Amino acid sequence: MTLRPRLVALATSLALIWPAAPSTAHDLPNLGTVAESALPQAEENRIGRDILRSLRDDGDVIDDAEVGDYLADLGGSLAATAQAPLLTFRFFTVNDRSINAFALPGGVIGVHSGLLMVAQSEGEVASVLAHEIAHVTQRHLARMQENQGKNQLWLLAAVLAGALAASRSSNGDATFGALNAGVGLSISQQLAYSRDFEREADRLGMQYLAAAGFDPRAMPAFFERLQQEQRHNDNNALGFLRTHPLTVERISEGQGRAQSYPVKMRANSTDFVLMREKLRIATLGAQDALAYYQTALASGRYLNRGAALYGQARALLAQGETAAAQALLPAVRQQLGSHPSVLLLEGDIQRAAANLPAAIQTYHQALQTWPARRALRLAEIDTLLQAGRSSDARQAIDAALLRYGDDAQLWRLSARSYGEADALRYHAALGNAFFFEQKFDSARVQYQLASRARGDDFYLRSSIEARLRELDALLKTGP
């Protein structure tokens, strides 16, 4: 097992050994004073942000606009039921075929791609997210810090330092060994909390699940299936069970609790079954994914035939087999209809075939029906730039920034649209990209270059000066 997956598991362990919290999510305001004195929310946010940035820098995060927006929408719908307006959640996917999920400090929640690949329903994925959200709403990390004091401070420092230094270390095992020593110290003192803690997260998560319109039975059913699978085969499911310790009693309690809720028959969304296949390709690689789809389609072993055909077309496209991917499109459309992800696939195939005008038209027409689809906007802008239509691209960028002003990828496209022709706007846009990626040192360099560049734009220069002052404060005191 490489260092990076173990670091993810380590962060998971950190999230899952915090002590139990009060009995309901609505007690959160009563936790505020104690939790804030133990570990300020701003400090939690910083720790979570820094670990997430480290994972991104090392290429462990799947930065796909469609997948990211799907997970944010699903997680956001669950978090909204928790009635914790002062908390901000961020959801992301780790490129790892093991079955796991974790909550980092500051409401940063990660899901391994392997978990979505094995989930048999959207409700199962939602149940895991709801469980992790419950850890966050109760501020368990801050309360653990209150109980553990210096030992816990050392553990947090070890996790953060290890995550930041792992990619630079020539001795990954030694790095992990140092981290593991700190985890062992904390776990040995906190095992008494783990069962109560997990039961609390189960119970609150089930409330969030039901309030968001999912069947609460999905939670104990998913846990039971993983536990049974582990008994017969010590496979990747074990990763989830190690960091989320399950017992027969806990599953039984969950099953009994779920019976108090009405049954909700909720079909899987098309977004779920399609994003599941995008993650499969990202995780397995195009060649192995193609072999999977050939077997699945031949044997009829798939969750959704349209999704399997979509995945096969995506894998073919990733392999450079554009004509074969194009040939599959009619069957994909027949199964899935006019879905925005299908139209994005069509545009991507046209683009790969060097038919840029057709791709731009496909993206643009799709946006008329689904204007909130960020992936379509990014694809349209990128293709406009590829076609040399910088002016049209900038118009599309300005419109998109009204919706997604903090999108780093959009700001990078903006920088690309100006290039050497406008150094002021190029460096300002690139500075914004780094800023929203929370790479503050790099952002500061770009803003300084922009401030020295030629050009008359009083508003832009004023905003650059304001951002530089903000960065100076952040870099001086620590965000």
C-alpha positions in Angstrom: 0.0 0.0 0.0 1.5 3.3 -1.0 2.0 6.2 1.4 -0.7 8.3 -0.1 -3.6 5.9 0.4 -2.3 5.3 3.9 -2.3 9.0 4.6 -5.9 9.1 3.5 -6.7 6.2 5.8 -4.8 8.1 8.6 -6.9 11.2 8.1 -9.9 8.9 8.2 -8.7 7.4 11.5 -8.4 10.9 12.9 -11.9 11.7 11.9 -13.3 8.5 13.4 -11.8 8.5 16.9 -13.3 11.7 18.1 -15.6 11.3 21.2 -19.3 11.2 21.2 -21.3 14.4 21.1 -24.7 15.5 22.4 -27.7 13.6 21.4 -29.2 15.6 18.5 -28.0 17.7 15.6 -30.1 20.6 16.9 -27.9 20.8 20.0 -25.1 22.2 17.9 -25.5 25.8 19.1 -25.0 24.6 22.7 -21.7 23.0 21.6 -20.4 26.2 20.2 -18.8 27.9 23.2 -17.0 24.7 24.4 -15.9 23.6 20.9 -14.7 27.0 19.9 -12.6 27.4 23.0 -11.0 24.0 22.4 -10.3 24.5 18.7 -11.5 27.6 16.9 -13.5 26.9 13.7 -11.0 29.0 11.7 -8.3 26.6 12.8 -10.3 23.6 11.8 -10.9 25.2 8.4 -7.2 25.8 7.9 -6.2 22.2 8.8 -8.8 20.7 6.5 -8.0 23.1 3.7 -4.3 22.4 3.9 -4.7 18.6 3.8 -7.1 18.9 0.9 -4.6 21.1 -1.0 -1.9 18.6 -0.3 -4.0 15.8 -1.8 -4.8 17.9 -4.8 -1.1 18.8 -5.3 -0.2 15.1 -5.3 -2.9 14.2 -7.9 -5.0 12.2 -5.5 -8.2 14.2 -6.1 -10.3 13.6 -9.2 -10.9 17.1 -10.6 -13.8 16.4 -12.9 -16.3 19.2 -13.0 -19.3 16.9 -13.5 -18.2 14.5 -10.7 -17.4 17.4 -8.4 -20.7 19.1 -9.0 -22.7 15.9 -8.5 -21.0 15.1 -5.2 -21.4 18.7 -4.0 -25.1 18.6 -4.9 -25.7 15.3 -3.2 -23.7 16.2 -0.1 -25.2 19.7 0.0 -28.8 18.3 0.0 -27.9 16.2 3.0 -26.0 18.9 4.8 -28.9 21.3 4.3 -31.1 19.0 6.5 -28.6 19.3 9.4 -29.7 22.8 10.2 -26.2 24.0 10.8 -26.0 27.3 8.7 -22.7 28.4 10.2 -20.9 25.3 8.8 -19.5 25.2 5.2 -19.0 21.8 3.6 -16.8 20.8 0.8 -17.0 17.4 -0.9 -14.4 15.8 -3.1 -13.4 12.4 -4.6 -10.2 10.6 -4.0 -8.8 8.5 -6.9 -8.5 5.2 -4.9 -10.3 2.0 -5.7 -10.6 1.0 -2.0 -14.0 1.5 -0.3 -13.8 4.4 2.2 -14.9 7.9 3.1 -13.6 10.4 5.6 -14.3 13.7 7.2 -11.4 16.1 7.6 -11.5 19.2 9.9 -13.5 22.1 8.7 -16.3 20.2 7.0 -14.1 18.8 4.2 -15.5 15.4 3.3 -13.8 13.0 0.9 -15.1 9.8 -0.7 -12.9 7.2 -2.4 -13.9 6.5 -6.0 -14.1 2.8 -5.0 -17.0 3.4 -2.7 -19.1 4.9 -5.5 -18.1 2.1 -7.8 -19.4 -0.7 -5.5 -22.4 1.2 -4.3 -25.6 -0.5 -5.6 -27.8 2.6 -5.1 -27.5 6.3 -4.7 -29.0 5.9 -1.3 -26.0 3.9 -0.2 -23.6 6.7 -1.2 -25.9 9.2 0.5 -25.9 7.2 3.7 -22.1 7.3 4.0 -22.1 11.1 3.3 -24.8 11.6 5.9 -22.7 9.6 8.4 -19.6 11.8 7.8 -21.7 15.0 7.9 -22.9 14.0 11.3 -19.3 13.9 12.5 -18.8 17.5 11.3 -22.1 19.0 12.6 -21.2 17.9 16.2 -17.7 19.4 16.0 -16.2 16.2 17.3 -12.6 17.2 16.5 -12.8 20.3 18.6 -14.3 18.3 21.5 -11.6 15.7 21.2 -9.0 18.4 21.3 -10.5 19.6 24.6 -10.1 16.2 26.1 -6.7 15.3 24.6 -4.9 18.6 24.9 -1.2 18.5 23.9 -1.3 14.9 22.6 -4.1 15.8 20.2 -2.3 19.0 19.1 0.7 16.8 18.3 -1.4 14.4 16.3 -3.0 17.1 14.2 0.5 18.5 13.5 1.8 15.1 12.5 -1.1 14.4 10.2 -0.8 17.8 8.5 3.0 17.7 8.3 2.9 14.2 6.9 0.4 15.1 4.3 2.4 18.1 3.1 5.8 16.3 3.2 4.9 12.9 1.8 5.4 13.8 -1.8 8.9 15.2 -1.0 10.0 12.3 1.2 12.3 9.6 -0.3 11.4 7.3 2.6 7.6 6.9 2.6 7.6 4.1 5.1 9.6 6.1 7.6 7.2 9.1 7.2 4.2 6.9 7.7 5.8 5.3 10.7 6.3 8.6 12.4 2.7 9.5 11.8 1.4 6.1 12.9 3.2 6.6 16.3 1.0 9.6 17.0 -2.1 7.9 15.9 -1.4 5.0 18.2 -1.0 7.4 21.1 -4.4 8.9 20.5 -6.2 5.7 19.7 -5.0 4.0 22.8 -6.6 6.7 24.9 -9.8 7.1 22.8 -11.1 3.5 22.0 -13.6 3.8 24.8 -15.3 6.6 22.7 -15.4 4.8 19.4 -18.6 2.8 19.7 -20.7 5.6 21.1 -19.3 8.0 18.6 -20.2 5.8 15.6 -23.6 5.2 16.9 -24.2 8.9 17.2 -23.1 9.4 13.6 -25.3 6.6 12.5 -28.3 8.0 14.3 -27.9 11.6 13.2 -26.9 10.5 9.7 -30.1 8.5 9.4 -32.1 11.7 10.3 -30.3 13.6 7.6 -30.9 10.8 5.1 -34.6 10.6 5.7 -35.0 14.4 5.7 -33.3 14.5 2.2 -35.7 12.0 0.8 -33.7 8.8 1.0 -34.7 5.6 2.6 -32.8 5.3 5.9 -32.6 1.5 5.4 -29.9 2.1 2.9 -27.4 2.8 5.7 -27.6 -0.5 7.7 -28.1 -2.4 4.5 -24.8 -1.1 3.0 -22.9 -1.6 6.2 -24.2 -5.2 6.5 -23.3 -6.0 2.8 -19.7 -4.8 3.3 -19.4 -6.8 6.5 -20.6 -9.9 4.9 -18.3 -9.4 1.9 -15.4 -9.1 4.2 -16.1 -12.4 5.9 -15.8 -14.2 2.6 -13.0 -12.2 1.0 -10.4 -9.9 2.7 -10.6 -7.3 0.0 -10.8 -3.5 -0.3 -14.0 -3.4 1.7 -11.8 -4.0 4.7 -10.5 -0.4 4.5 -13.9 0.9 5.3 -14.5 -1.5 8.1 -11.2 -0.7 9.7 -11.9 3.0 9.9 -15.6 2.6 10.6 -15.6 -0.3 13.0 -18.9 -2.2 12.7 -20.5 -4.7 15.1 -23.5 -6.9 14.7 -25.2 -4.9 17.5 -24.6 -1.6 15.7 -26.0 -2.9 12.4 -29.0 -4.4 14.3 -29.6 -1.1 16.0 -29.5 0.7 12.7 -32.0 -1.8 11.2 -34.3 -1.3 14.1 -34.1 2.5 14.0 -34.7 2.5 10.3 -38.0 0.7 10.8 -39.4 3.8 12.5 -39.1 5.7 9.3 -41.6 5.3 6.3 -40.3 3.4 3.3 -39.1 5.7 0.5 -38.8 4.2 -2.9 -36.3 6.5 -4.6 -34.9 5.5 -8.0 -31.2 6.2 -8.8 -30.7 9.5 -10.6 -29.2 9.3 -14.1 -26.4 11.6 -12.8 -25.5 8.9 -10.2 -25.2 6.0 -12.6 -23.2 8.1 -15.1 -20.8 9.7 -12.6 -20.2 6.2 -11.3 -18.9 5.2 -14.7 -16.7 8.3 -15.1 -15.1 7.4 -11.8 -14.6 3.8 -12.9 -12.6 5.0 -15.9 -10.6 7.5 -13.9 -9.8 4.8 -11.3 -9.2 1.7 -13.4 -7.7 3.5 -16.5 -9.3 3.4 -19.9 -7.9 0.0 -21.0 -9.0 -1.9 -17.9 -12.3 -0.1 -17.9 -12.9 -1.2 -21.5 -12.3 -4.8 -20.5 -14.8 -4.4 -17.7 -17.5 -3.0 -20.0 -17.0 -5.7 -22.5 -17.5 -8.3 -19.9 -20.4 -6.5 -18.1 -22.3 -5.9 -21.3 -21.8 -9.4 -22.6 -23.0 -11.0 -19.3 -25.7 -8.4 -18.5 -24.0 -7.6 -15.2 -24.5 -3.9 -14.8 -26.5 -1.5 -12.7 -27.8 0.4 -15.8 -27.3 -0.6 -19.4 -27.3 3.0 -20.6 -24.6 3.9 -18.1 -22.5 0.9 -19.1 -22.7 1.9 -22.8 -21.9 5.5 -21.8 -18.9 4.3 -19.9 -17.7 2.2 -22.8 -18.0 5.2 -25.1 -16.1 7.3 -22.6 -13.4 4.7 -22.3 -13.1 4.4 -26.1 -12.7 8.1 -26.4 -10.0 8.1 -23.7 -8.2 5.4 -25.6 -8.3 7.6 -28.7 -10.8 5.4 -30.5 -12.9 8.3 -31.6 -14.8 6.5 -34.4 -15.7 3.6 -32.2 -17.0 6.0 -29.5 -19.0 7.9 -32.1 -20.6 4.6 -33.3 -21.9 4.0 -29.8 -23.6 7.3 -29.4 -26.9 6.3 -31.0 -27.3 3.4 -28.5 -26.3 5.7 -25.6 -28.9 8.2 -26.6 -31.6 5.5 -27.1 -31.0 4.4 -23.5 -30.4 7.7 -21.7 -32.2 10.3 -23.9 -31.1 13.9 -24.1 -29.2 14.1 -20.8 -26.6 16.8 -20.4 -23.8 14.3 -19.7 -24.7 12.6 -23.0 -24.5 15.9 -24.9 -21.2 16.6 -23.2 -19.9 13.3 -24.4 -21.2 14.0 -27.9 -19.4 17.4 -27.9 -16.2 15.8 -26.6 -16.3 13.2 -29.4 -16.8 15.9 -32.0 -13.9 17.8 -30.5 -11.6 14.8 -30.6 -12.5 14.4 -34.3 -11.3 18.0 -34.8 -14.9 19.2 -35.7 -14.6 22.2 -33.4 -17.6 24.1 -34.8 -19.9 21.2 -34.2 -18.6 20.7 -30.7 -19.1 24.4 -29.9 -22.7 24.2 -31.2 -23.4 21.0 -29.2 -22.1 22.5 -25.9 -23.9 25.8 -26.6 -27.3 24.2 -27.4 -27.0 22.0 -24.3 -26.4 25.1 -22.1 -29.7 26.6 -23.3 -31.5 23.8 -21.5 -29.0 23.2 -18.7 -27.3 26.6 -17.9 -26.2 25.4 -14.5 -24.0 22.6 -15.9 -20.5 23.9 -15.2 -18.8 21.1 -17.2 -20.6 22.2 -20.3 -19.5 25.8 -19.8 -15.9 24.9 -19.3 -15.9 22.6 -22.4 -17.5 25.3 -24.5 -15.0 27.9 -23.4 -12.0 25.6 -23.8 -13.1 24.7 -27.3 -13.6 28.3 -28.3 -10.1 29.0 -27.2 -8.8 26.0 -29.2 -10.6 27.4 -32.2 -8.9 30.7 -31.8 -12.1 32.6 -30.9 -10.7 34.4 -27.9 -13.2 37.2 -28.0 -16.2 34.8 -27.9 -14.4 32.8 -25.2 -14.1 35.9 -23.0 -17.8 36.7 -23.4 -18.6 33.2 -22.3 -16.1 33.4 -19.4 -17.6 36.7 -18.1 -21.1 35.1 -18.1 -19.8 32.0 -16.4 -18.0 34.0 -13.7 -21.3 35.5 -12.7 -22.3 31.9 -11.6 -18.9 30.5 -10.6 -16.7 33.4 -9.5 -14.5 31.1 -7.3 -13.8 28.5 -10.0 -10.1 28.2 -10.4 -10.3 26.3 -13.7 -12.5 29.1 -15.1 -9.9 31.7 -14.1 -7.2 29.7 -15.8 -9.2 29.7 -19.0 -9.6 33.5 -18.5 -5.8 33.9 -18.3 -5.4 31.8 -21.4 -7.9 34.0 -23.3 -5.6 37.1 -22.7 -2.2 35.5 -22.9 0.7 37.8 -23.8 -1.6 40.4 -25.4 -2.8 41.7 -22.0 -0.3 41.0 -19.2 -2.3 42.9 -16.6 -5.4 40.7 -17.1 -3.4 37.5 -17.7 -1.5 37.7 -14.4 -4.6 38.9 -12.5 -6.7 36.0 -13.7 -3.9 33.5 -13.0 -3.6 35.1 -9.5 -7.3 34.4 -9.0 -6.8 30.8 -10.1 -4.1 30.3 -7.5 -6.0 32.2 -4.9 -9.1 29.9 -5.2 -6.8 26.9 -5.2 -5.6 28.3 -1.9 -2.0 28.5 -3.2 -1.4 31.9 -1.6 2.3 32.3 -2.3 1.8 31.7 -6.0 -1.2 33.9 -6.1 0.8 36.8 -4.5 3.5 36.5 -7.2 0.9 36.7 -9.9 -0.8 39.7 -8.4 2.5 41.5 -8.0 3.3 40.8 -11.7 -0.2 42.2 -12.6 0.4 45.3 -10.5 3.6 46.0 -12.5 2.1 45.3 -15.9 0.9 48.1 -18.2 -2.8 48.8 -18.7 -5.5 51.2 -17.5 -8.2 49.5 -15.5 -8.8 51.4 -12.2 -11.3 48.8 -10.9 -9.0 45.8 -11.6 -5.9 47.5 -10.1 -7.9 48.4 -7.0 -9.1 44.8 -6.6 -5.5 43.5 -7.1 -4.2 45.8 -4.3 -7.0 44.7 -2.0 -6.2 41.1 -2.7 -2.5 41.7 -2.0 -3.4 43.2 1.4 -5.6 40.2 2.1 -2.8 37.8 1.2 -0.2 39.7 3.2 -2.4 39.3 6.3 -3.0 35.6 5.6 0.6 34.8 5.0 1.7 36.8 8.0 -0.7 35.4 10.6 -1.6 32.0 9.0 -5.0 31.5 7.4 
